[in-house]
Amino acid sequence: MSIRFRLLLAAVGVVAVSLVISGFLTGYLVRNLEFQNAKDQLDRQSIIFRQQVWNRECASNLAVANGRCAAAPTGLTPRDEYIDRLKTTVVPSLNGDRLLLVTRSGGVVFDSEDTATAVPSPTTSNARVISRDNSVFEIQLDIDGTPYVASAALIQPNGLPARDPLGASFVILARSRAAIDAQATGSLLPLLLVSGGVSMLVAILIALLVSRAVARPLTELSDAAEDIARGNYSRRVSLRGGDEIGVTGQAFNRMAEAVERARQTQREFLANVSHELKTPLTSLIGFSQALVDGSLETEEEKRRAATVVHEESERVLRMSQELLDLARVETGHISLQPQPIDVGAMLKQELDIIRPRAQERGLNVALETSGELPPGVADPERLHQVLDNLLDNAVKYAPAGSHVLVSAQPLGDGTIEVQVANPIGEHPPDPERMFERFYRGDPSRSAAPGGVGLGLAISQELMDAMSGRLWADFDARGWLRLRLRMPAGSAPPATASKVQPPVALRKPALPPAQS
């Protein structure tokens, strides 16, 4: 079932439920309104019919004896003539209502339907006086099991001439509740049907428009996802805006861009790995073949071939190990044991290791620290690997006869920053790309002395895993700085070694670290 059809069904269902609920509420309100209107009509008409009862009392008699009408010329008794006059002139104008003449005790002396003999007296507690002169009452009646809403008008209110139609005290005009309900239903049902039909059509139209508006972006997202699954990583969607669909479209585009970058990085990585492996493998195959087929005659040639085979084998092994380390760090499978470390002592040790290689290139390596360093918090083995990579990079790429300056200082945010700075040669590296895999500032540089280009990438991943940071920039002198930050401990370790004192250089020391 498509989402468009589901939205249509949902809209129709909501409208149907809304119509049912609104119908019940409207019916209830209209019924109450009809009852109130019926009461108001009965209140007004009861006064009118009281006047008619007065008028019909002696309408055909010229003389009144003892307050009663004299005998009519027709020969009927005054009572019979009066009842006949009520039935022929008053009852036809009732329009379905019921007229009763009732004594003060509730006895019925006249009923337009000739069935009632007694009703509750209008003066009982359930009557509600609605006129200023206390002559009109709203009452509830039950005549022969049928409930009525009625209005009772006092025949003889104060200040009017004496009246005594059939000895009655009240004129009661009653309307059955069933008739009021039927009138309310008859007036409401057609309106409900018309409004329900119109509402249903409008709901279906709106549901179609909404379902189309919702289904179109979802269809576009689905098609774009299928394209990306088929390898079209450049596919994007055109969904914009600040609503949920627009946000989803923008998130999809960012995801597609990330996938495209990842695929491009993967292709470049595989191409670089293939290229980096091709050179040593070619050398291995060539020199090993020369050793096997005996084309190398002198011992010097054989020794040189064996040396090349050994060096290239170590290079392939080193590359494999670095690739394995990088994969472990990225997948989080590397074991880290952060602990307090004497950063000054470790830097001194690392410089002692790197100094022989630096001297071969005529480099002056120096260490500068700012006072007493707090302990750094890192994994000792992995921090040694990171520092070795940074110093190795500086020794390899600093111009011969220049300087390599290592500095360490605590920062106010609870971290320690280590900097490895050196001048740059003819091919300055890009600090933003130095940590990419297989990156070299000088593309023409041979891979043999420069490693395989994974050391800095691994170092950055390791520092991220140890809650640190590693990045590169240029200082005010134009020197390249590799900057490392790590969390600092609360106090120096008890076994802290003395850090090598600052060494004066012919060039000024590094400026304070900048974020």
Secondary structure, 3 states (H helix, E strand, C coil): CCHHHHHHHHHHHHHHHHHHHHHHHHHHHHHHHHHHHHHHHHHHHHHHHHHHHHHHHCCCCCCEECCEECCCCCCCCHHHHHHHHHHHHHHHHHCCCEEEEECCCCEEEEECCCCCCECCCCCCCCCEECCCCCCEEEEEEEECCEEEEEEEEECCCCCCCCCCHHHCCEEEEEEEHHHHHHHHHHHHHHHHHHHHHHHHHHHHHHHHHHHHHHHHHHHHHHHHHHHHHCCCCCCCCCCCCCCHHHHHHHHHHHHHHHHHHHHHHHHHHHHHHHHHHHHHHHHHHHHHHHHHHCCCCCHHHHHHHHHHHHHHHHHHHHHHHHHHHHHHHHHCCCCCCCEEECHHHHHHHHHHHHHHHHHHCCCEEEEEECCCCCCEEECHHHHHHHHHHHHHHHHHHCCCCCEEEEEEEECCCCEEEEEEEECCCCCCCCCCCCCCCCCCCCCCCCHHHHCCCCHHHHHHHHHHHCCCEEEEEECCCCCEEEEEEEEECCCCCCCCCCCCCCCCCCCCCCCCCCC
